[in-house]
Amino acid sequence: MALLLLLLALIMVPSSCIGIPSPGFYPSSKFRTVNFYYGFRNLWGPQHQRVENNNALTIWLDRNTGSGFKSNRPFRSGYFGASIKLQPGYTAGVITAFYLSNNEAHPGFHDEVDIEFLGTTPGMPYTLQTNVYIRGSGDGKIIGREMKFHLWFDPTADFHKYAILWSPNDIIFFVDDIPIRRYPKKSRYTFPLRPMWVYGSIWDASEWATEDGKYKANYQYQPFVGKYTNFKIAGCSAYAPLTCRPVSASPFPSGRLSRAQYAAMQWAQKYYMVYNYCKDYKRDHNLTPECYA
């Protein structure tokens, strides 16, 4: 009887609780941490930004303004990461972000690769949204490519590592070195090719951030705080010679994910992905042909 009960218990435990899979390769350990001022500068809201020990950054949002920062150089490929800790409690309507973009160079016709944390209400998990925009996402015809996840840990309890690998062949999003999404280059029309800068920010997106705008930012709970540290910024800048080789976030110089990395990505998507634009049949997929490629 005891053996039968044990077998039943094992069957009832979700696979995701058995253990976090090892990706077998840890790109965050392959790139050195950079001084914040070496890699970045304030973009807006300087009075809502504090740097400690040259590597720990705190930014916050209140009813007056939020804050943002930007890399000193644009890049045409690279590995870009930071350890981030989010604020607990009521954060509905608030976006804490780490992303690539060239919207200042190409307003209304820009590219963007996002890691965005969508604020939430007490008792509900944060949503990590990944997104890719290609040429013109700011012109009023926004064509997003969102994949959303609920994480396998509490992102408010401690710092966790988040990163974007942008290569000539694909874009890979990482959480604690586990690849959660790979966006391959299917054509030059569905992939960002122009140099982008690295950004981070905290801002009020009450119109859509939490349950499609059902819950707004409530400044009774201000300030809303985002903490960043352990910055990684490595790759080919826009000014590097053409001989500059793209960095890899896998065991292979080509950047191709290993079998263990693919298995870890499948685990993350199976158990923690809560939205995939390619599976949303209300969307016009004539605008996202990569869903059928």
C-alpha positions in Angstrom: 0.0 0.0 0.0 2.8 2.4 0.9 4.5 1.8 -2.5 1.2 2.4 -4.3 0.7 5.7 -2.5 4.2 6.8 -3.4 3.6 6.0 -7.0 0.4 7.9 -7.0 2.1 10.9 -5.4 4.8 10.9 -8.1 2.2 10.8 -10.8 0.3 13.8 -9.3 3.3 16.0 -9.0 3.7 18.3 -12.0 6.9 17.7 -14.0 7.8 21.3 -13.5 8.1 20.7 -9.7 10.6 17.8 -10.1 13.4 20.1 -10.9 14.7 23.0 -13.0 16.6 21.5 -16.0 20.2 22.3 -16.4 20.9 24.1 -19.7 24.5 22.7 -19.6 26.0 26.1 -20.6 25.9 29.3 -18.6 26.5 32.3 -20.9 26.2 34.8 -18.0 29.5 33.4 -16.7 31.2 33.9 -20.1 30.9 37.7 -20.3 32.4 40.1 -17.8 30.4 42.4 -15.7 30.8 46.0 -16.8 30.8 49.2 -14.8 27.4 50.9 -15.3 29.0 54.2 -16.4 31.2 52.3 -18.9 28.2 50.8 -20.6 25.4 53.2 -20.0 24.2 56.7 -19.2 21.0 58.3 -17.9 18.4 58.8 -20.6 15.5 60.5 -18.6 14.4 61.0 -15.1 17.9 61.5 -13.5 16.3 62.5 -10.2 14.7 59.0 -10.1 17.9 57.1 -10.6 20.7 56.1 -8.2 23.9 54.3 -8.9 25.9 52.6 -6.1 29.4 51.1 -6.3 29.3 51.8 -10.1 27.4 48.7 -10.8 24.1 48.7 -8.8 21.4 50.8 -10.3 18.0 51.7 -8.7 15.3 53.5 -10.8 11.8 54.4 -9.6 8.5 55.7 -10.8 6.2 58.0 -8.9 3.3 60.3 -10.0 5.8 62.8 -11.4 8.0 60.6 -13.6 9.8 57.4 -14.2 13.4 56.9 -15.3 15.4 55.2 -18.0 19.0 54.5 -19.1 20.7 53.9 -22.5 23.9 52.3 -23.6 26.7 54.6 -24.7 27.1 52.8 -28.0 24.8 51.1 -30.6 25.4 47.5 -31.4 24.8 45.4 -34.5 24.9 42.1 -32.5 25.8 41.0 -29.0 24.9 39.6 -25.6 23.1 42.0 -23.3 22.1 41.2 -19.7 21.5 42.3 -16.2 20.4 40.9 -12.9 17.1 42.5 -11.9 15.0 42.5 -8.8 11.3 43.7 -8.9 9.1 45.4 -6.4 6.6 43.2 -4.5 3.0 44.2 -3.7 0.7 46.3 -5.9 2.6 47.2 -9.1 -0.3 47.0 -11.6 0.2 49.2 -14.6 4.0 49.5 -14.1 6.5 48.3 -16.6 10.1 47.5 -15.6 12.1 46.8 -18.8 15.4 45.8 -20.3 15.5 46.0 -24.1 17.1 46.8 -27.4 15.8 49.6 -29.7 16.7 52.1 -32.4 13.6 54.2 -32.0 15.5 57.4 -31.5 17.4 56.9 -34.7 14.4 55.7 -36.7 11.3 57.3 -35.1 8.1 55.7 -36.4 10.1 53.1 -38.2 12.1 51.4 -35.6 13.2 47.9 -34.4 12.9 46.7 -30.8 13.6 43.5 -28.8 12.0 43.6 -25.3 12.2 42.0 -22.0 9.3 43.6 -20.0 8.0 42.8 -16.6 4.3 43.6 -16.4 3.2 44.8 -13.0 0.6 42.9 -11.0 -1.7 42.9 -8.1 -1.0 41.2 -4.7 -1.2 37.4 -4.9 -0.8 37.3 -8.7 2.4 36.6 -10.5 4.5 39.0 -12.6 4.3 38.4 -16.3 7.5 38.5 -18.2 6.8 39.6 -21.8 9.2 39.1 -24.6 8.6 40.9 -27.8 10.1 41.7 -31.2 9.2 44.6 -33.4 10.6 45.1 -36.9 10.7 48.3 -38.9 7.7 50.5 -38.2 6.2 49.3 -35.0 5.8 52.9 -33.9 3.9 54.1 -36.9 0.4 53.3 -35.6 0.4 49.8 -37.2 1.9 48.0 -34.3 2.8 44.4 -35.1 4.0 42.7 -31.9 5.4 39.3 -31.5 4.7 38.7 -27.9 5.4 35.6 -25.9 4.6 35.8 -22.2 5.8 33.7 -19.2 5.1 33.3 -15.5 8.4 32.6 -13.9 9.4 29.5 -11.8 10.5 31.8 -9.0 9.5 34.9 -7.2 11.3 37.8 -9.1 10.7 40.1 -6.1 12.6 37.9 -3.6 16.1 38.2 -5.1 18.0 39.2 -8.2 17.8 37.0 -11.2 19.7 37.1 -14.5 17.9 38.2 -17.7 19.6 38.5 -21.1 19.1 39.0 -24.8 21.4 37.4 -27.4 21.1 39.1 -30.8 23.1 37.5 -33.6 22.8 37.6 -37.4 20.8 34.4 -37.2 18.5 34.6 -34.3 17.4 36.3 -31.1 17.4 34.3 -27.9 15.9 35.4 -24.5 17.5 33.9 -21.3 16.3 33.7 -17.7 19.0 32.5 -15.3 20.8 31.1 -18.3 17.8 29.1 -19.4 16.8 30.0 -23.0 13.1 30.7 -22.8 12.5 31.8 -26.4 14.4 31.7 -29.7 13.3 34.0 -32.6 15.1 32.8 -35.7 15.8 34.9 -38.8 13.3 33.7 -41.4 13.8 36.6 -43.8 15.3 40.1 -43.8 11.8 41.5 -43.6 11.0 39.8 -40.2 14.3 40.3 -38.4 16.0 43.4 -37.0 19.2 44.2 -39.0 19.9 47.8 -38.1 22.1 48.8 -35.1 20.3 49.1 -31.8 21.1 50.6 -28.3 20.5 48.8 -25.0 17.9 50.4 -22.7 16.3 50.0 -19.3 13.4 51.8 -17.9 10.4 52.0 -15.5 7.2 53.7 -16.6 3.5 53.9 -16.3 1.7 51.7 -18.9 -1.7 51.6 -17.2 -3.5 51.4 -20.5 -2.5 47.9 -21.2 0.1 46.4 -18.9 -2.0 44.5 -16.3 -4.9 42.4 -17.6 -5.2 44.6 -20.7 -5.5 47.7 -18.6 -8.1 46.4 -16.1 -5.8 47.4 -13.2 -4.1 50.8 -13.3 -1.0 52.2 -11.6 -2.1 53.3 -8.1 0.2 56.0 -6.7 -0.9 55.3 -3.2 1.8 52.6 -3.4 4.6 54.9 -4.9 7.5 54.8 -5.4 7.6 51.8 -7.7 11.2 50.6 -7.8 13.3 48.5 -10.2 16.8 47.3 -9.2 19.5 46.3 -11.7 23.1 45.1 -11.2 25.6 42.7 -12.8 25.4 44.4 -16.2 26.7 42.4 -19.3 27.2 44.2 -22.6 29.4 42.4 -25.1 29.4 42.1 -28.9 30.0 44.0 -32.1 29.2 47.7 -31.8 28.0 49.6 -34.8 31.5 51.1 -35.1 33.4 47.7 -34.9 35.2 46.5 -38.0 33.4 44.1 -40.3 35.8 41.4 -39.1 34.1 41.5 -35.7 32.6 38.1 -35.0 29.2 37.8 -33.2 29.5 36.4 -29.7 27.9 33.0 -28.9 25.6 32.1 -25.9 26.0 28.4 -26.5 28.9 25.9 -26.4 29.2 26.3 -30.2 31.0 29.2 -31.9 28.1 29.3 -34.4 25.7 30.2 -31.6 23.5 27.1 -32.3 21.8 26.0 -29.1 22.9 22.7 -27.6 20.6 19.8 -27.0 20.5 20.6 -23.3 19.6 24.2 -24.0 16.8 23.2 -26.3 15.4 20.8 -23.7 15.5 23.5 -21.1 13.7 25.9 -23.5 11.0 23.3 -24.2 10.6 22.9 -20.4 10.2 26.6 -19.9 7.7 27.0 -22.7 5.7 23.9 -21.7 5.2 24.8 -18.1 5.6 28.6 -17.9 4.6 30.2 -21.2 1.1 31.8 -20.9 0.8 33.5 -24.3 2.2 32.8 -27.7 1.3 35.2 -30.5 1.6 32.5 -33.1 -1.1 30.5 -31.3 -3.5 33.5 -31.0 -6.0 32.9 -33.8 -7.5 36.3 -33.3 -4.3 37.8 -34.7 -3.8 38.5 -38.4 -0.9 36.2 -39.1 -0.4 37.6 -42.6 1.5 40.2 -40.7 3.6 37.6 -38.9 4.6 35.1 -41.6 7.3 33.5 -39.4 4.5 31.8 -37.5 4.0 29.5 -40.6 7.7 29.3 -41.7 
